[in-house]
Amino acid sequence: MKNKLVYLLLVLLVAGCQPDAHKEVGEVRNIVQSLNGTWKLTKVTQRDEEATRKGFPFRDLDLTTVFPYSDFTLTLNTDGSGPTTYTSVQGNAPQILKTPSGSWTVDDPTYPGVITLGAGASGDAIRLGAYPVGAETNLSLTVQRKDGDKLVMSYIYEFSKQ
């Protein structure tokens, strides 16, 4: 009887080790195309990176109502092959970008992490924090200010699609 039980357990163990069949996930999502459109600035947060490094409790400051940031809009244009041009309307908001219009690029067309608005030294390299997925229509961009190589301040701009 014990031999039959051991044999049964061995058969179950071997049968349970079969590889699972996985379905194809599908086509890779085109993140750059999801950035296409007009974006309205809804929230601005200033982050003190030195306070963050030191673990201070007060490191973020909401600047949304301090200045009229809600006047700012950003339009990102794309075509079938990738990013093309951008335009920004500052309104009464403080200056956010060095140049109000021009061409834009991404560091990686499949998985972008940095968006460059403008070209050369006059361009703004902006970190992509969050992008629209499914029903989510928010975009988060982070501008980092440095003193030499040391990160001092970050500005987190949150946009909603118009």
C-alpha positions, 0 to 999 in steps of 0.5 A: 500500500505504501508503494502505491501511495509513493508511486501516486505522489511521484506521478502527481509530482511529475504531472504537475511540472508541465510548463504552462502555455502562455498567451501572447501579450500583444503588440508593444504599446506606442507610448509616444503616440499616447503623448500626442495632443494638448495638455493643460497644466493642473498641478506644480510641486516643488521638491527640495532634493537636499531635504529629501536626501536628509530625510526632512519631513517638509520637502514638497511645496505645492505651487499650483495656487501661488502662481497662475500655472493653470494658464499653461498648455503644452501641445505635443505633435506626432506622426506615424514615425514619432515626435515632431513639433511642440507648442506651449502657451504660457498665458500668465504662468511663469516661464517653464520652458526655455523655448515656447515651440520647436521640435521634440524628441525622446531618448527611447522611442519604445520606452521613453524616459526623457523628453527633450523640448527644443534642440541643443543647449536651448532645449529642455531635457524633461524626465517623463514621470507618468504617461496616459494609460487606458482611461488615465489621461494624466501626464507627469513631467519633472524638470530637475535643477542642478548645481554642477552635478548635484541635484538641488531642486525638482519641479513636478508638472502634472498635466491633464489631456484636453 
